[in-house]
Amino acid sequence: MGDNIVVISLECTACAGKNRYHYRKNKKVQRDKLELSKYCKFCKKHEIHKESK
């Protein structure tokens, strides 16, 4: 991987971060925090997952 690509964790906003996804992000292209709609197995529906530290 390049110097600009990092591995981040995405946490579910609805169930207080029980569900996590790991995702690769290019810091040079995407400078702000990432938000994606992903399926949460605890909520059993699609929810917004935000980038965590």
C-alpha distance matrix in Angstrom:
0.0 3.7 6.7 8.2 6.4 8.3 10.1 13.7 17.0 19.6 23.2 26.3 28.7 31.8 31.8 30.6 27.1 28.1 25.7 21.9 19.0 15.3 13.1 9.8 10.7 10.0 12.3 13.4 14.8 16.0 17.6 20.2 20.0 19.2 22.2 22.2 25.2 24.4 26.9 28.0 29.7 31.9 33.2 33.3 32.4 29.7 29.0 26.9 23.9 22.7 19.7 20.7 19.8
3.7 0.0 3.8 5.5 5.5 8.5 11.4 14.7 18.3 20.7 24.3 27.5 29.5 32.8 33.1 31.7 28.4 29.8 27.5 23.7 20.9 17.3 14.8 11.1 10.7 8.8 10.4 10.7 12.8 14.5 15.7 18.7 19.2 19.0 22.3 22.8 26.1 25.8 28.6 29.9 31.9 33.9 35.0 35.2 34.0 31.1 30.1 27.6 24.7 23.1 20.0 21.0 20.0
6.7 3.8 0.0 3.8 5.7 7.8 11.3 14.1 17.9 20.5 23.9 27.3 28.9 32.4 32.7 30.9 27.8 29.6 27.6 23.9 21.4 17.9 15.6 12.0 11.0 8.9 9.0 9.5 12.5 13.9 14.2 17.3 18.0 18.4 22.0 23.2 26.7 26.6 29.6 30.5 32.7 34.3 35.3 36.0 34.8 31.8 30.4 27.6 24.6 22.5 19.1 19.8 18.2
8.2 5.5 3.8 0.0 3.8 6.5 10.2 12.4 16.1 18.2 21.7 24.9 26.3 29.8 30.5 28.8 25.8 27.9 25.9 22.2 19.7 16.4 13.7 10.2 8.2 5.5 5.3 6.0 8.8 10.1 10.6 13.7 14.7 15.1 18.8 20.1 23.7 24.0 27.2 28.3 30.8 32.4 33.0 33.8 32.2 29.1 27.6 24.6 21.9 19.6 16.4 17.6 16.5
6.4 5.5 5.7 3.8 0.0 3.8 7.0 9.6 13.3 15.4 19.1 22.2 24.1 27.4 27.9 26.4 23.3 25.0 22.8 19.0 16.3 12.9 10.2 6.5 5.5 4.3 6.1 8.1 9.6 10.1 11.3 13.8 13.9 13.5 16.9 17.7 21.0 21.0 24.0 25.1 27.4 29.2 30.0 30.5 29.2 26.2 25.0 22.3 19.4 17.6 14.5 15.8 15.2
8.3 8.5 7.8 6.5 3.8 0.0 3.8 6.4 10.1 12.8 16.2 19.6 21.5 24.9 25.0 23.3 20.1 21.8 19.9 16.1 13.8 10.4 8.4 5.7 5.5 6.5 7.2 10.3 11.8 11.0 11.7 13.4 12.5 12.4 15.6 16.6 19.9 19.5 22.3 22.9 25.1 26.6 27.6 28.4 27.4 24.6 23.1 20.5 17.3 15.4 12.0 12.7 11.7
10.1 11.4 11.3 10.2 7.0 3.8 0.0 3.8 7.0 10.0 13.4 16.8 19.1 22.3 22.1 20.6 17.1 18.5 16.4 12.6 10.3 6.7 5.7 4.5 6.4 9.0 10.1 13.5 14.3 12.8 13.7 14.5 12.7 11.9 14.4 14.9 17.8 16.9 19.3 19.6 21.6 23.1 24.4 25.2 24.5 22.0 20.6 18.4 14.9 13.6 10.4 10.9 10.5
13.7 14.7 14.1 12.4 9.6 6.4 3.8 0.0 3.8 6.7 9.9 13.4 15.5 18.8 18.7 17.1 13.7 15.5 13.7 10.0 8.4 5.8 5.4 6.2 7.1 10.2 10.6 14.3 14.6 12.2 12.8 12.5 10.0 9.2 11.5 12.4 15.3 14.7 17.1 17.1 19.4 20.5 21.6 22.7 21.9 19.4 17.6 15.3 11.7 10.0 6.7 7.2 7.5
17.0 18.3 17.9 16.1 13.3 10.1 7.0 3.8 0.0 3.8 6.5 10.0 12.5 15.5 15.1 13.6 10.1 11.7 10.0 6.4 5.7 4.6 6.3 8.8 10.1 13.6 14.0 17.7 17.6 14.7 15.3 14.2 10.9 9.7 10.8 11.4 13.6 12.4 14.4 13.8 16.0 16.9 18.1 19.4 18.9 16.8 14.9 13.0 9.2 8.2 5.8 5.7 7.2
19.6 20.7 20.5 18.2 15.4 12.8 10.0 6.7 3.8 0.0 3.8 6.8 9.3 12.3 12.5 11.5 8.4 10.4 8.3 5.4 5.0 6.2 7.3 10.3 11.1 14.7 15.2 18.6 17.8 14.6 15.4 13.5 9.9 8.1 7.8 8.2 10.1 9.2 11.5 11.0 13.8 14.6 15.1 16.6 15.7 13.3 11.2 9.2 5.4 5.1 4.5 5.9 9.0
23.2 24.3 23.9 21.7 19.1 16.2 13.4 9.9 6.5 3.8 0.0 3.8 6.3 9.1 8.8 7.7 4.7 7.2 6.0 4.8 6.8 9.1 10.9 14.1 14.9 18.4 18.5 22.0 21.2 17.7 18.1 15.7 11.9 10.6 9.4 9.8 10.7 9.7 11.0 9.4 12.1 12.0 12.5 14.7 14.1 12.4 9.8 8.4 5.0 5.4 6.4 6.4 9.8
26.3 27.5 27.3 24.9 22.2 19.6 16.8 13.4 10.0 6.8 3.8 0.0 3.8 5.6 6.0 6.3 4.8 6.8 5.7 6.6 8.8 11.9 13.5 16.9 17.6 21.1 21.3 24.6 23.3 19.8 20.4 17.6 13.9 12.2 9.8 9.6 9.1 8.3 9.0 7.0 10.0 9.5 9.2 11.6 10.9 9.5 6.7 6.2 4.4 6.6 9.2 9.7 13.3
28.7 29.5 28.9 26.3 24.1 21.5 19.1 15.5 12.5 9.3 6.3 3.8 0.0 3.8 5.9 5.6 6.2 9.0 9.1 10.2 12.3 15.1 16.2 19.3 19.4 22.5 22.2 25.4 24.0 20.3 20.4 17.2 13.7 12.6 10.0 10.7 10.3 10.7 11.6 9.8 12.9 11.7 10.4 13.4 12.2 10.8 7.2 6.1 5.8 6.8 9.9 10.4 13.9
31.8 32.8 32.4 29.8 27.4 24.9 22.3 18.8 15.5 12.3 9.1 5.6 3.8 0.0 3.8 5.8 7.6 9.1 9.6 11.9 14.2 17.5 19.0 22.3 22.7 25.9 25.9 28.9 27.4 23.8 24.0 20.8 17.4 16.0 13.0 13.0 11.5 11.5 11.3 9.0 11.5 9.6 7.7 11.0 10.2 9.9 6.8 7.6 8.5 10.4 13.6 14.0 17.4
31.8 33.1 32.7 30.5 27.9 25.0 22.1 18.7 15.1 12.5 8.8 6.0 5.9 3.8 0.0 3.8 5.7 6.0 7.6 10.6 13.6 17.0 19.1 22.6 23.5 26.9 27.0 30.3 29.1 25.5 25.8 22.8 19.1 17.8 15.3 15.1 13.8 12.8 11.9 8.6 10.1 7.4 7.0 10.6 11.2 11.7 9.3 10.4 10.1 12.0 14.5 14.1 17.1
30.6 31.7 30.9 28.8 26.4 23.3 20.6 17.1 13.6 11.5 7.7 6.3 5.6 5.8 3.8 0.0 3.8 5.9 8.3 10.3 13.6 16.4 18.6 21.8 22.4 25.7 25.3 28.7 27.9 24.3 24.0 21.0 17.3 16.8 14.9 15.5 15.1 14.4 14.3 11.3 13.0 10.6 10.7 14.2 14.6 14.4 11.5 11.4 10.2 10.9 12.7 11.5 14.2
27.1 28.4 27.8 25.8 23.3 20.1 17.1 13.7 10.1 8.4 4.7 4.8 6.2 7.6 5.7 3.8 0.0 3.8 5.4 6.7 10.1 12.7 15.2 18.4 19.4 22.8 22.7 26.3 25.6 22.1 22.1 19.5 15.7 14.9 13.4 13.8 13.8 12.6 12.7 9.9 11.6 10.1 11.1 14.0 14.4 13.8 11.2 10.8 8.5 9.2 10.4 9.1 11.8
28.1 29.8 29.6 27.9 25.0 21.8 18.5 15.5 11.7 10.4 7.2 6.8 9.0 9.1 6.0 5.9 3.8 0.0 3.8 6.6 10.3 13.2 16.2 19.7 21.3 25.0 25.3 28.9 28.2 24.9 25.2 22.8 19.0 17.7 16.1 15.8 15.3 13.2 12.3 8.9 9.4 7.6 9.7 12.4 13.7 14.0 12.2 12.9 10.8 12.3 13.4 12.2 14.6
25.7 27.5 27.6 25.9 22.8 19.9 16.4 13.7 10.0 8.3 6.0 5.7 9.1 9.6 7.6 8.3 5.4 3.8 0.0 3.8 7.0 10.4 13.3 17.0 18.8 22.6 23.3 26.8 25.9 22.7 23.6 21.4 17.7 15.8 14.1 13.1 12.5 9.9 9.1 6.2 7.2 7.0 9.0 10.8 11.8 11.5 10.3 11.0 8.8 11.0 12.1 11.8 14.6
21.9 23.7 23.9 22.2 19.0 16.1 12.6 10.0 6.4 5.4 4.8 6.6 10.2 11.9 10.6 10.3 6.7 6.6 3.8 0.0 3.8 6.7 9.7 13.4 15.3 19.1 19.9 23.5 22.7 19.8 20.7 18.9 15.3 13.4 12.5 11.8 12.1 9.7 10.1 8.4 9.9 10.7 12.4 13.7 14.1 12.9 11.6 11.3 8.1 9.5 9.6 9.5 12.0
19.0 20.9 21.4 19.7 16.3 13.8 10.3 8.4 5.7 5.0 6.8 8.8 12.3 14.2 13.6 13.6 10.1 10.3 7.0 3.8 0.0 3.8 6.4 10.2 12.5 16.3 17.7 21.1 20.2 17.5 19.0 17.8 14.4 12.0 11.5 10.2 11.1 8.6 9.7 9.5 11.3 13.0 14.4 15.0 14.7 13.0 12.2 11.5 8.3 9.7 9.4 10.3 12.7
15.3 17.3 17.9 16.4 12.9 10.4 6.7 5.8 4.6 6.2 9.1 11.9 15.1 17.5 17.0 16.4 12.7 13.2 10.4 6.7 3.8 0.0 3.8 7.1 9.9 13.6 15.1 18.5 18.1 15.9 17.4 16.8 13.9 11.8 12.5 11.8 13.5 11.5 13.2 13.3 14.9 16.7 18.2 18.7 18.4 16.3 15.5 14.2 10.8 11.1 9.5 10.2 11.7
13.1 14.8 15.6 13.7 10.2 8.4 5.7 5.4 6.3 7.3 10.9 13.5 16.2 19.0 19.1 18.6 15.2 16.2 13.3 9.7 6.4 3.8 0.0 3.8 6.5 10.2 12.2 15.3 14.6 12.7 14.6 14.5 12.2 9.8 11.1 10.4 12.9 11.7 14.1 15.1 17.2 19.3 20.2 20.5 19.5 16.9 16.1 14.3 11.2 11.1 9.2 11.0 12.5
9.8 11.1 12.0 10.2 6.5 5.7 4.5 6.2 8.8 10.3 14.1 16.9 19.3 22.3 22.6 21.8 18.4 19.7 17.0 13.4 10.2 7.1 3.8 0.0 3.8 7.0 9.5 12.3 12.0 10.8 13.0 13.8 12.4 10.5 12.8 12.7 15.6 14.9 17.6 18.8 21.0 23.1 23.9 24.2 23.0 20.1 19.3 17.1 14.2 13.4 11.0 12.8 13.5
10.7 10.7 11.0 8.2 5.5 5.5 6.4 7.1 10.1 11.1 14.9 17.6 19.4 22.7 23.5 22.4 19.4 21.3 18.8 15.3 12.5 9.9 6.5 3.8 0.0 3.8 6.1 8.9 8.4 7.1 9.3 10.6 9.9 8.6 11.6 12.2 15.7 15.9 19.1 20.4 23.1 24.9 25.3 25.8 24.2 21.0 19.7 17.0 14.3 12.8 10.3 12.6 13.2
10.0 8.8 8.9 5.5 4.3 6.5 9.0 10.2 13.6 14.7 18.4 21.1 22.5 25.9 26.9 25.7 22.8 25.0 22.6 19.1 16.3 13.6 10.2 7.0 3.8 0.0 3.8 5.5 5.6 6.0 8.1 10.7 11.3 10.7 14.1 15.1 18.6 19.3 22.6 24.1 26.8 28.6 28.9 29.4 27.6 24.2 22.9 20.0 17.6 15.8 13.2 15.4 15.5
12.3 10.4 9.0 5.3 6.1 7.2 10.1 10.6 14.0 15.2 18.5 21.3 22.2 25.9 27.0 25.3 22.7 25.3 23.3 19.9 17.7 15.1 12.2 9.5 6.1 3.8 0.0 3.8 5.5 5.2 5.4 8.4 9.7 10.5 14.2 16.1 19.8 20.8 24.3 25.3 28.2 29.6 29.8 30.7 28.9 25.5 23.7 20.4 18.0 15.5 12.6 14.4 14.0
13.4 10.7 9.5 6.0 8.1 10.3 13.5 14.3 17.7 18.6 22.0 24.6 25.4 28.9 30.3 28.7 26.3 28.9 26.8 23.5 21.1 18.5 15.3 12.3 8.9 5.5 3.8 0.0 3.8 5.9 6.3 10.0 12.3 13.1 16.7 18.4 22.1 23.4 27.0 28.4 31.4 32.9 32.9 33.6 31.6 28.1 26.4 23.1 21.0 18.5 16.0 18.0 17.6
14.8 12.8 12.5 8.8 9.6 11.8 14.3 14.6 17.6 17.8 21.2 23.3 24.0 27.4 29.1 27.9 25.6 28.2 25.9 22.7 20.2 18.1 14.6 12.0 8.4 5.6 5.5 3.8 0.0 3.8 6.2 9.2 11.5 11.4 14.6 16.0 19.6 21.2 24.9 26.7 29.8 31.5 31.1 31.6 29.3 25.7 24.2 21.0 19.4 17.3 15.4 18.0 18.5
16.0 14.5 13.9 10.1 10.1 11.0 12.8 12.2 14.7 14.6 17.7 19.8 20.3 23.8 25.5 24.3 22.1 24.9 22.7 19.8 17.5 15.9 12.7 10.8 7.1 6.0 5.2 5.9 3.8 0.0 3.8 5.8 7.7 7.7 11.0 12.9 16.6 18.4 22.1 23.6 26.9 28.3 27.8 28.6 26.3 22.7 20.9 17.5 15.9 13.6 11.8 14.7 15.5
17.6 15.7 14.2 10.6 11.3 11.7 13.7 12.8 15.3 15.4 18.1 20.4 20.4 24.0 25.8 24.0 22.1 25.2 23.6 20.7 19.0 17.4 14.6 13.0 9.3 8.1 5.4 6.3 6.2 3.8 0.0 3.8 6.8 8.6 12.1 14.8 18.5 20.4 24.0 25.1 28.4 29.4 28.9 30.2 27.9 24.4 22.2 18.6 16.8 13.8 11.8 13.9 14.2
20.2 18.7 17.3 13.7 13.8 13.4 14.5 12.5 14.2 13.5 15.7 17.6 17.2 20.8 22.8 21.0 19.5 22.8 21.4 18.9 17.8 16.8 14.5 13.8 10.6 10.7 8.4 10.0 9.2 5.8 3.8 0.0 3.8 6.4 9.4 12.7 16.2 18.4 22.0 22.8 26.2 26.9 26.2 27.7 25.4 21.9 19.4 15.6 14.2 11.0 9.6 11.9 12.9
20.0 19.2 18.0 14.7 13.9 12.5 12.7 10.0 10.9 9.9 11.9 13.9 13.7 17.4 19.1 17.3 15.7 19.0 17.7 15.3 14.4 13.9 12.2 12.4 9.9 11.3 9.7 12.3 11.5 7.7 6.8 3.8 0.0 3.8 6.7 10.1 13.6 15.5 18.9 19.3 22.7 23.2 22.7 24.3 22.2 19.0 16.3 12.6 10.7 7.3 5.8 8.4 10.0
19.2 19.0 18.4 15.1 13.5 12.4 11.9 9.2 9.7 8.1 10.6 12.2 12.6 16.0 17.8 16.8 14.9 17.7 15.8 13.4 12.0 11.8 9.8 10.5 8.6 10.7 10.5 13.1 11.4 7.7 8.6 6.4 3.8 0.0 3.8 6.6 10.3 12.1 15.7 16.6 20.1 21.0 20.4 21.6 19.4 16.0 13.7 10.2 8.3 6.0 5.3 9.0 11.4
22.2 22.3 22.0 18.8 16.9 15.6 14.4 11.5 10.8 7.8 9.4 9.8 10.0 13.0 15.3 14.9 13.4 16.1 14.1 12.5 11.5 12.5 11.1 12.8 11.6 14.1 14.2 16.7 14.6 11.0 12.1 9.4 6.7 3.8 0.0 3.8 7.0 9.3 12.9 13.9 17.5 18.4 17.3 18.5 16.0 12.5 10.1 6.5 5.6 4.5 6.4 10.0 13.3
22.2 22.8 23.2 20.1 17.7 16.6 14.9 12.4 11.4 8.2 9.8 9.6 10.7 13.0 15.1 15.5 13.8 15.8 13.1 11.8 10.2 11.8 10.4 12.7 12.2 15.1 16.1 18.4 16.0 12.9 14.8 12.7 10.1 6.6 3.8 0.0 3.8 6.1 9.8 11.6 15.2 16.7 15.5 16.0 13.4 9.7 8.3 5.6 5.4 6.7 8.8 12.2 15.6
25.2 26.1 26.7 23.7 21.0 19.9 17.8 15.3 13.6 10.1 10.7 9.1 10.3 11.5 13.8 15.1 13.8 15.3 12.5 12.1 11.1 13.5 12.9 15.6 15.7 18.6 19.8 22.1 19.6 16.6 18.5 16.2 13.6 10.3 7.0 3.8 0.0 3.8 7.0 9.3 12.9 14.5 12.8 12.9 9.9 6.1 5.4 4.5 6.0 8.8 11.6 14.6 18.3
24.4 25.8 26.6 24.0 21.0 19.5 16.9 14.7 12.4 9.2 9.7 8.3 10.7 11.5 12.8 14.4 12.6 13.2 9.9 9.7 8.6 11.5 11.7 14.9 15.9 19.3 20.8 23.4 21.2 18.4 20.4 18.4 15.5 12.1 9.3 6.1 3.8 0.0 3.8 6.4 9.7 11.9 11.0 10.6 8.4 5.3 5.8 6.4 6.4 9.9 12.2 14.6 18.1
26.9 28.6 29.6 27.2 24.0 22.3 19.3 17.1 14.4 11.5 11.0 9.0 11.6 11.3 11.9 14.3 12.7 12.3 9.1 10.1 9.7 13.2 14.1 17.6 19.1 22.6 24.3 27.0 24.9 22.1 24.0 22.0 18.9 15.7 12.9 9.8 7.0 3.8 0.0 3.8 6.4 9.0 8.3 7.1 5.6 4.2 6.2 8.6 8.9 12.6 15.0 16.8 20.3
28.0 29.9 30.5 28.3 25.1 22.9 19.6 17.1 13.8 11.0 9.4 7.0 9.8 9.0 8.6 11.3 9.9 8.9 6.2 8.4 9.5 13.3 15.1 18.8 20.4 24.1 25.3 28.4 26.7 23.6 25.1 22.8 19.3 16.6 13.9 11.6 9.3 6.4 3.8 0.0 3.8 5.5 5.4 5.6 5.8 6.0 6.5 9.0 8.7 12.3 14.7 15.8 19.1
29.7 31.9 32.7 30.8 27.4 25.1 21.6 19.4 16.0 13.8 12.1 10.0 12.9 11.5 10.1 13.0 11.6 9.4 7.2 9.9 11.3 14.9 17.2 21.0 23.1 26.8 28.2 31.4 29.8 26.9 28.4 26.2 22.7 20.1 17.5 15.2 12.9 9.7 6.4 3.8 0.0 3.8 5.6 4.8 7.2 8.8 10.0 12.8 12.4 15.8 17.8 18.4 21.4
31.9 33.9 34.3 32.4 29.2 26.6 23.1 20.5 16.9 14.6 12.0 9.5 11.7 9.6 7.4 10.6 10.1 7.6 7.0 10.7 13.0 16.7 19.3 23.1 24.9 28.6 29.6 32.9 31.5 28.3 29.4 26.9 23.2 21.0 18.4 16.7 14.5 11.9 9.0 5.5 3.8 0.0 3.8 5.5 8.2 10.3 10.5 13.2 12.9 16.0 18.2 18.2 21.2
33.2 35.0 35.3 33.0 30.0 27.6 24.4 21.6 18.1 15.1 12.5 9.2 10.4 7.7 7.0 10.7 11.1 9.7 9.0 12.4 14.4 18.2 20.2 23.9 25.3 28.9 29.8 32.9 31.1 27.8 28.9 26.2 22.7 20.4 17.3 15.5 12.8 11.0 8.3 5.4 5.6 3.8 0.0 3.8 5.5 8.0 8.1 11.3 12.1 15.4 18.2 18.8 22.1
33.3 35.2 36.0 33.8 30.5 28.4 25.2 22.7 19.4 16.6 14.7 11.6 13.4 11.0 10.6 14.2 14.0 12.4 10.8 13.7 15.0 18.7 20.5 24.2 25.8 29.4 30.7 33.6 31.6 28.6 30.2 27.7 24.3 21.6 18.5 16.0 12.9 10.6 7.1 5.6 4.8 5.5 3.8 0.0 3.8 7.2 9.0 12.6 13.6 17.3 20.0 21.0 24.4
32.4 34.0 34.8 32.2 29.2 27.4 24.5 21.9 18.9 15.7 14.1 10.9 12.2 10.2 11.2 14.6 14.4 13.7 11.8 14.1 14.7 18.4 19.5 23.0 24.2 27.6 28.9 31.6 29.3 26.3 27.9 25.4 22.2 19.4 16.0 13.4 9.9 8.4 5.6 5.8 7.2 8.2 5.5 3.8 0.0 3.8 6.3 10.1 11.8 15.6 18.6 20.2 23.8
29.7 31.1 31.8 29.1 26.2 24.6 22.0 19.4 16.8 13.3 12.4 9.5 10.8 9.9 11.7 14.4 13.8 14.0 11.5 12.9 13.0 16.3 16.9 20.1 21.0 24.2 25.5 28.1 25.7 22.7 24.4 21.9 19.0 16.0 12.5 9.7 6.1 5.3 4.2 6.0 8.8 10.3 8.0 7.2 3.8 0.0 3.8 7.0 9.1 12.8 15.9 18.0 21.7
29.0 30.1 30.4 27.6 25.0 23.1 20.6 17.6 14.9 11.2 9.8 6.7 7.2 6.8 9.3 11.5 11.2 12.2 10.3 11.6 12.2 15.5 16.1 19.3 19.7 22.9 23.7 26.4 24.2 20.9 22.2 19.4 16.3 13.7 10.1 8.3 5.4 5.8 6.2 6.5 10.0 10.5 8.1 9.0 6.3 3.8 0.0 3.8 6.3 9.8 13.2 15.1 18.9
26.9 27.6 27.6 24.6 22.3 20.5 18.4 15.3 13.0 9.2 8.4 6.2 6.1 7.6 10.4 11.4 10.8 12.9 11.0 11.3 11.5 14.2 14.3 17.1 17.0 20.0 20.4 23.1 21.0 17.5 18.6 15.6 12.6 10.2 6.5 5.6 4.5 6.4 8.6 9.0 12.8 13.2 11.3 12.6 10.1 7.0 3.8 0.0 3.8 6.5 10.1 12.5 16.3
23.9 24.7 24.6 21.9 19.4 17.3 14.9 11.7 9.2 5.4 5.0 4.4 5.8 8.5 10.1 10.2 8.5 10.8 8.8 8.1 8.3 10.8 11.2 14.2 14.3 17.6 18.0 21.0 19.4 15.9 16.8 14.2 10.7 8.3 5.6 5.4 6.0 6.4 8.9 8.7 12.4 12.9 12.1 13.6 11.8 9.1 6.3 3.8 0.0 3.8 6.9 9.1 12.9
22.7 23.1 22.5 19.6 17.6 15.4 13.6 10.0 8.2 5.1 5.4 6.6 6.8 10.4 12.0 10.9 9.2 12.3 11.0 9.5 9.7 11.1 11.1 13.4 12.8 15.8 15.5 18.5 17.3 13.6 13.8 11.0 7.3 6.0 4.5 6.7 8.8 9.9 12.6 12.3 15.8 16.0 15.4 17.3 15.6 12.8 9.8 6.5 3.8 0.0 3.8 6.3 10.0
19.7 20.0 19.1 16.4 14.5 12.0 10.4 6.7 5.8 4.5 6.4 9.2 9.9 13.6 14.5 12.7 10.4 13.4 12.1 9.6 9.4 9.5 9.2 11.0 10.3 13.2 12.6 16.0 15.4 11.8 11.8 9.6 5.8 5.3 6.4 8.8 11.6 12.2 15.0 14.7 17.8 18.2 18.2 20.0 18.6 15.9 13.2 10.1 6.9 3.8 0.0 3.8 6.9
20.7 21.0 19.8 17.6 15.8 12.7 10.9 7.2 5.7 5.9 6.4 9.7 10.4 14.0 14.1 11.5 9.1 12.2 11.8 9.5 10.3 10.2 11.0 12.8 12.6 15.4 14.4 18.0 18.0 14.7 13.9 11.9 8.4 9.0 10.0 12.2 14.6 14.6 16.8 15.8 18.4 18.2 18.8 21.0 20.2 18.0 15.1 12.5 9.1 6.3 3.8 0.0 3.8
19.8 20.0 18.2 16.5 15.2 11.7 10.5 7.5 7.2 9.0 9.8 13.3 13.9 17.4 17.1 14.2 11.8 14.6 14.6 12.0 12.7 11.7 12.5 13.5 13.2 15.5 14.0 17.6 18.5 15.5 14.2 12.9 10.0 11.4 13.3 15.6 18.3 18.1 20.3 19.1 21.4 21.2 22.1 24.4 23.8 21.7 18.9 16.3 12.9 10.0 6.9 3.8 0.0
